[in-house]
């Protein structure tokens, strides 16, 4: 009970996927270029005065230099995850962790929409552009019935993902898709009390 779990360094992570048949999205992958970093002058312009007063510029620059490699490790983990999603479940709502297959519950590519702002903020513009082109070509949401699903989840993950992506990039297909989805979600607010329904067909 007193034994501590060993902490694995990211560089020691398994070099091959643990599931059979999942190697094609990691084989022959070119090393990624480092993510964006700010120059010392740009960093200084971003720091609140209270930080500079408390720690000083040299200490803050040192802290940033120490943080940059960790930020790149996180970006690489996101690239790895995104490659798996693109290879095994592109355009699906979820990717199954046990089999690597795709799964849908509302057919809105929820995992993709959920990750858009993260891709943008991490500077993963190529992955962001791939997702944009797919969304632009799909004209979501599709017409017809889809079954009833959580209004809350669709709001925060699908509608929120589209609107945050539009706010960051100003790409029109994000806003157009959000408008169509928002129009469908309005049915969930058509209640006598004004309190929205918990589920909606969208």
Secondary structure by P-SEA (a helix, b strand, c coil): ccbbbbbbcccccccccccccccccccccccccccccccaaaaaaaccaaaaacccaaaaaaaaaaaaaaaaaaaaaaaaaaaaaaacccccccccccccbbbbccccaaaaaaaaaaaaaacaaaaaaaaaaaaaacccccccccccccaaaaaacaaaaaaaaaaacccaaaaaaaaaaaaaaccccccccccccccccc
